[in-house]
């Protein structure tokens, strides 16, 4: 159906423009929503930080379907034996389409190799992104996804921190409908 008032849909943002770098804006908004953020200047630093996390948490079963991430970690010196059991894994690793700085959201789609379920079923979601994937607003992410895919993926999801709900007696509960923890490792492009 055509938009009844096409002139009402403006091209200018209703939000104030960013006052700081997108990576800082994203990090502040992401961590304010209980996300755990880490900035990595190199692939080697990324591998070291992930190894430190896996060792501290005693995680052995890591689920990752994305070949590019597996190759990235292998070339950086982190050779992992990946689990094929998503339901029984300790954590899952995915990439993303974009990171939205204004909301601290990770944008993922069914067009990625990880598919629809990887970021939702694991108790811990680890996202590896590059600074080139940072955009300021949701609209920017959607415009870029439209440009990337000739036909939109069947699912586009915005993950903004760990899963949380207040359905039960209006008490906030974390991790009921998705991961209890979300990590974002931002790799400098």
PyMOL commands that set and color helices and strands:
alter all, ss='L'
color gray80, all
select helices_A, chain A and resi 6-8+22-32+43-57+67-75+118-121+131-133+138-148
alter helices_A, ss='H'
color red, helices_A
select strands_A, chain A and resi 36-40+62-63+91-94+98-100+105-109+124-130+134-135+156-159+164-165+173-174+181-187
alter strands_A, ss='S'
color yellow, strands_A
deselect
rebuild
show_as cartoon
